[in-house]
Every structure is written in C-alpha cells, then in structure tokens.
Amino acid sequence: MNHLLSWIIWLPVIGMVVIALIPRDKTELIKQVAAAVSGIQLALALYLWRIFDAATGTFQFMERAEWIPSFNITYILGVDGLSLPMVILMALIGFLGVFVSWNINKAVKGYFSLFLLLNTGVMGVFLALDFFLFYIFWEVMLLPMYFLIGMWGGPQREYAAIKFFLYTLFGSVLILIAVLALYFTCGKTFDMLVLMETAPTALNGVLWWGMSAIKVIWVLLFIGFAIKVPVFPFHTWLPLAHVEAPTAISVILAGVLLKLGIYGILRINYTMLPDGVFWFAGALAVLGLINVIWGAMCALAQKDLKKLVAYSSVNHMGYALLGMAAVIAASEMNGDNLIGAQAGINGAVFQMFNHGTISAMLFILVGVIYDRAHHRDIEGFGGLASQMPIYTGFVAVAFFAGLGLPGFSGFVSEAMIFIGAFPVFKTIVIISTIGILLNAAYFLWAFQRIFFGPANEKYNDLPEINKRELFTLVPLAAITLILGVYPRPFLDMVSATLNVLIDQVVSLGGLASVM
Amino acid sequence: MSNLHSLTHFWPELILTITVLAAIISDLIYRREESFKVAWWVLGGLVLTLFAIQIGGSTVSDLFMGTIALDPFSEFFKVLVLISTIAVVLMSFNSNELKDYRMGEYYSVLAIMAIGLFLMASAIDVLMVYLALEVVSIMSFFLAGYLKKNPHSNEASLKYVIYGAFSSGIMLYGLSILFGLTGTTKFIGMQTAIANLGPDSNLALILSAVFILAGFGYKISAVPFHFWTPDVYEGSPTTITAYLSVAPKAAGFAMMIRFFNQVFGDSTALVSETWSTINGIPWPQLMGVLAAVTMTVGNMVAIQQDSVKRMLAYSSIAHAGYMMMALPLMSEAGVYGIMIYLLMYLFMNLGAFFVVIYVQGKFGGEDFDNFDGLGWKMPFVGVVMTLFMFSLTGLPPTAGFIGKFYLFAAVIKAGTQYYWLAIVGALNSVVSLYYYIRVVKHMFLKGERSESVEMPASSLVTILLLAMALPTFILGWYFAPVVTWISESLVIFQGM
C-alpha cells in the first residue's frame, strides 16, 4: 500500500461521510460503521508497526505532494519512532472509544461524525511533516472537541467547552506566529525536515529586540504546546474539560490529546531549536517538578473521582517533562552522559504512551461507576469491593499502574526518567520523589474510601461490569502489564529515532551561547 | 488616452449605466406588487458587466485624460464588487424587512452604487476620488434609510449623512491643501511634485495626509472614525448592512492603497520606504497603532452585543483592523494579503449576514436568542452558519484562516519591528472566537433534538447559502488558483 499514512489519516473522514448518508434513526448501524472504520484504522496502524524498520531513526513511508507551490506549502507525511507509538495509541484508543461511547443516545449521528473527525485531526498532527499541514490538523481537532464536550458533556459543559477552546486557540495562534517567523528566517519553507537542518544555523546569533531569536520562537512554541500538555500554570482548563466531557472524550483527551503537547515540543522545539533546549532545560525540569507536586496535591484534595483522575494526568505529565529535560545530560558540559540522556528521553516517550493506556483505563472505569451510581463522589461509595469484585480488580490494576508499582509499565518509564534526570537535576529529582509518595497516597486513599469500609446499602444491587466494558478495559490492562514486565518491544520501536534526536540536540545545540 | 478612445475600454461601466437606466424605466412600467422584477434587469446587467470585465483583458492604461486607471488591480476589485452586488440582490428577495416597500429604486440604486465603487477602485485623480466617494456615500445614505416606516432606519440614514458629510468635508480640505502644494490633481503628478517640495511645506503635507487619512478611515470604518458604523449597520436593512460591510470597504481599501502608494510613495514599485516623503511623523507606526486599536475596539465591543446583527457590525470593524495591519507595510505581500483577505471575507461575511436575514424572516428577530436550537431544527443552516463563524474567527480549514494566514505572513515578513502587530492580531482572533462561537453555542448547545428536520423552504436560499459556504470551505483547503489570480492582479497602473 503506497499511501498507508494517508489512509490512516483520512479513513475516519470517509467513515464520517458514510455516517452522514445513514438516516439518523439507524443508530446501531451508525455505531457499527464507526467501529468498523476505527477497527480498520487500528489494523492499518498495527500493520504499519509490523513493516516499520525500527533500526533506522529516519522518517519512513514518506508521502509528498504539491499543494500550494507559491507559498512552498507541501503535503508531506512521514512516520518515525516518535510518532509511531502515538499513532498506535490513537488508533487503539479511537477504536476502544467507539465502544465506550456505545451508550450515547443523544444525536448519535452527530456524535460519531465528530468523533471520527477528531481522530483524523489527531492522526494528522502526528504524521504531518509540513508545518502548514501540521497547524491545520492541530486546529481541526479543536472543532469536534468543542462540540463533543459542549453538546454531550455534563452540567457545566458550555463553560468547559469554551474554556478549552479559548485556551487552546490562544496557544495555537502563538504557534502560528512562531511558524511564520521560522518560515521567513529559515529559507521560506514549511518542510519540517528542511527546517530541522536549516533552523539551528539560520537562527544562530540572530537577535530580535536584543533577545535571541531562538528564545523568542522557543517561548512562543512552548506556550502553545504547554497549554496542551498541560504545564502549570496553563493547566486550569484540564480538570474542567475532563469532568464535563463524556467518558469516551475524556479517554481521548487524557489518552492522546495531552501527548500532542509533548510530541510538539520534542518534534519541533527540540529539533529546530536545539540551542533553546539547553537554555530551557532547567526551567523544563522545574516545571515538571511543579506539575508533579501540584498535580498530586490537587488530586489528593479532590472529592470527585473524575477530577482526581484528571489531576493525576497533570502529575504524570510532569514526569515526562522531567525526562525530556534530561536530554542535556549527553552534552560535553554535563559529562557526556549519553546513557542518562537516552534513559530520560526514552522514559519520557514511554511515559507518554503509558499514561495514554493507564489514564484511558482510569477514565473508562470512572465512566463505568458513573453510569451505574450516577455520581462520582468518592465519599459517597464505600465497600464496593463486595458488590463488584471484578470491577474492583480492574480499578486495582489501573490504580497500581497509575501509582507506578513495579510490574506495571508506569514503573518502568518513571524509573527510566529518574535514572536519566538524576545526574543533571539532583535536587529536583529528589524533591519529585515526594510526588511519587503523594501519587501513591491519593490513589490508595481513594481506593480505600470507595471499595473498603462498611458497604453502602444504597449500592447493594449495583450491576457488575459488563462484557462491553470489559472488552474496552482488557486490552489496555494487558498492555500495561506486558510492557511492565517486558518493555523491549516498545523501547526497540522508539530508541533509534530518539538516539537521532539526542544526537541532533547535542551536536547542534549548546555550542552557541543563547543570549 | 483621449476621451473618445477611452470609451472603448469603458464597457463595464457603460453596461452598468445602461442597466441603471433600464432598471429605472422598467420600474415605471411595473405595478407596485411586481416592482421586485426590476431585480432581474439589474442582475442581468451585473452578469453582463462581469463578462465585459473578463473580455476586457488585462491592458494597463489610463482613461479619460488620466483620471481613471485601467489595470488588473482595479479589475480585481470590480469583480469583488460585482460578486457582492449580485449576492446582495439575490439576498434581497428573501428579506422580510423589505417586502412592504416598492423595490424598483432599491435595485437601481444598488446598481448606481456599483458604478461608484468601480470608480473608487480605479480613480487616479483626486477629483475623481472625491466624485466616486460621493456617489457611493449618497447611495449608501439612501439605502440605509430605505425602511421609511422604521425609525431605526431613519436614524441610521441621518447619522450616516452627518458623519459622511463631515468626513468628506475634511477629506476635501486635505485634498485641496495637497492641490495647493502640488498644483495638480493627478496622483502621479502629485508624487513628482511632492518629491520636489522644500522642507518648509512639510507641515502642510502632514496636515493634508492626516485629513485624507480621516476620509479613508471613515470609509473603511477604522477607529477612531468608526462611530457611525454600529448604528448605521443596525438600523439599515440587513441586506444593505451586508453590502456596506463588504463592497464599500473593499473599494475603500483599493482607493487607499492606490492613493498612498502613488501620491506619497515610490512610483516605480510596490516597495516599502513608501512613507519617506512625508517626514516628521512615524507613519508606519502610527498606522500600525491605528490597526491594533481598530481591531481591539471592534472586538471588545462586539463581545457585549446581544444582537447578532450588531455583533457582526462591530466585528466588521475588527476585520478592517486586521486588514489595516498590512497597510503600513506598503509591501507587495501586504497588498496581496489585503486582497486575499477581502476575497475570503466577502464570502464568509455575506454568508453570515444572509443567515441573519433568514433567521430574522423565520423567527422574527436577530438576537442571539433567536438562534436557540437552530442547529437542531435546521441542521443545514446551522452547519453553514457554524462554518461562517469559524471562518470569521480564522480557524482552519476555512477561507478565513487562509486570509489571516496571508495577512500575518505579510506582517511577519516585513520584519521584527512589526512582530508586535502580528501578536496583537493573533490575540484578537482568540478574543473574536468568544463572540463568534456564542452563535454556535446558541444554535447547537442550547435547545433539544427536534422531531423533524427542516430545510429552507425556498431553493434560492439553499443555493445562495451553498454559493457562500462552498467557497468558504474549499478556499480553506485549496487556494492556489485564487492566489495566482491575485498575484496577477497586483499590477497597478504606474503612469506612463
């Protein structure tokens, strides 16, 4: 198949058109089409993984087509070890998300059309290698999100949707300015591959209003991406959007959308502004630390289970930021510690993937209990373990994975991040271990309050988790467990690319002094 | 070119003039109930004019002893004017407000206005500038007050007259100072004369430039000359509001670009350093600040509106601000950006106004509340309006994004001293999301699923909506032909 990546991106849009042609009363058919399309997409993504050559760190399955020649806009797609796991994650979560949404009964046609459009937007961001195309996909994804939260969400959905939209658009326009600035200073091209080569030298020593151009562009891009991650203090849209969104949308939001920010920083900031990495690494580590501690403390204070899970995302993304900052360990001034840099950055990417599966699981589980009890108040349960033993088991798996217990994938990635970051950021790493403690505390405390203690009479006849829900949880739990014991398949997939990335950052950056 | 010879190149305007006469005469024949049929004469004339422009080819020359330019630049704006006039004529069929009035004069006056706009886009002589401006203004006063029985419409017309008379007086004063300094009324002649002026006439030159800027600012409703805009836009029939927000604005920009470029600029090319002839005032910075203030004021006030029509009126001020960002650059990319933006703006803004006209007719109002649940009751209209709103915000993949993209690109290309302007513009787009999406919120987030789904009853409505929506969507993805057309239209008559 020649245009494999295009197929992966555009297949959901084809599904959307098919759904648009189905009469709106045939809801079962609409769901089946959505499931089939996402299923095929998942199969394609897995096929892509199979034929992907993990030994080289370069882009593969490149596609190139003329688009708007007068502005040097080209349709370029490509996949490497950084985007492949994200593509697989999105395909998997998108597929499971259809089944999580099975109970939606309000405007089913509109829901699944937008759901598939969202899928296309996210896939496009991960696979686009032309800046213009990247930006279009980045924004396209906002439109369905607005409607999915705003129309199918909880009581405060209108406010949550507009807040999400305004925050992200604020970030996006800064990205747009940065993209245009890069275009005009680095040889008038949107081709990311070319920019990766030309930008570090073209921007070297350029001053804007007495500041280094690298710093200016870095900050513009970073704010744009940080809002998506979300990095403290840009995180306030997240708990609200998560709590108000319908379950499947929370799953996608936490599982995949948050990764777009980190993906953007690694793909664009790291490769095009390597000097900026050295300038910003310390701040990145500190921001990571704040995310870890702040996220954990907020999670500890929550009474709403979904909000707790939402803040745990802030907490987990903090580790990823810390791991990313560790890349500077490989430079000469930091002692040529290539192993450390590798551990940090591989850990960060692994953490992204793990958080994708674990938080998806957590949100699905929150949705399961909400569907039955119609509330998510942690204090309002108690003793559920006796009524819903299987459910309890899955929550235990998800919570333990979330708090980074050895044997689960989260442990591996967090350990790698700490190993990588320790030599360069000793104090920060030591303080952030408090985060792990808090992390365990909020999960275990919530677990105790919901499942142990005297059984709540009200919930004596709560039905056990059903087969459809199990179907969505089992694959995620399996991945978490398998990668926890045997992470090699994942690390093999990403490490070659990330080695190239480290090499790029270290060889091109850190030499020129960033003023 | 001599007067007689010029006539052979003047076919579009001549056809329009004949159209106006035909419209007036036919109006005398039709009875009151069928006076709307005048529209068919006007439509026919407009379409013929469009063909005449196409056939005319791309000669670059001056007509009528150097008062009017014949160049691809003016042709581009003539096409914009024609498209919007045709769209507005068609929209007027469905207007609820207009159905109690005799429509003959309405359509004839629209056609006269089109002639005025043509002249605005091609004038290269200050007398012609003034004449064209007055033709357009007087016709606008008339159309704004067309709803004779509606006090708001009367108010709109009166305010428009007072502001219009005042600002054109100021502008005339500025032009007369300029004439006194240079001794000619021709753009090109003025330019050479200004270059030879001594430093003692600098003050007079600055004064005249400021006065003329005020006149143009009024036409494109730039802050602080914008105060007429909201009341006039609210009181006028919505069809006319739609027209005023697009066509005169486009022609105003054409005139402004040409005037500043040729009178104060370097005659050889569209390059920067244009402002060097009028020293003493940092022109680019001043115009940049005006642009920033215009878009910010427009947006801030638009947020507070409860009527969608009024919101669109204020937001059109903001859009003028976005386009003004590219004015101080006076670069080829800047003019290019304005032209692309105007084209994209034409479709999305006319489309948005048309939906307002439709909702007004169907649900009896133009407030946000009248849009409640529209997306559930009439998904087609809802989706199309959503597209217009996202496009006006400037979100991809819509035409509005491409327009903004080219504008921002022009600003950033001009150098780091303008980066602040691009950032202000970008942040303003974020602000505008808030009020544009409010329409979407009322259409989709409010209201419930209705049992039956309605399409617009008249197929003309559907076709017109599609005619505005398809370009708004398609130009967001594939705009290469448009870009080529505009770059070919960038040829401005430079004197010979």
Interface residues (C-beta under 8 A of the other chain):
Chain A: R24 W67 I68 P69 S70 F71 K106 A107 Y135 I136 E139 V140 L142 L143 Y146 F147 G150 M151 R157 E158 A161 I162 F165 L166 L169 F170 V173 L174 L176 I177 L180 A181 Y183 F184 W208 W209
Chain B: W376 F390 L395 P396 P397 F401 F405 F408 A409 I412 K413 T416 Y419 A422 I423 A426 L427 S429 V430 L433 Y434 I437 V440 K441 F444 L445 R449 V453 Y478 F479 A480 V483 T484 S487
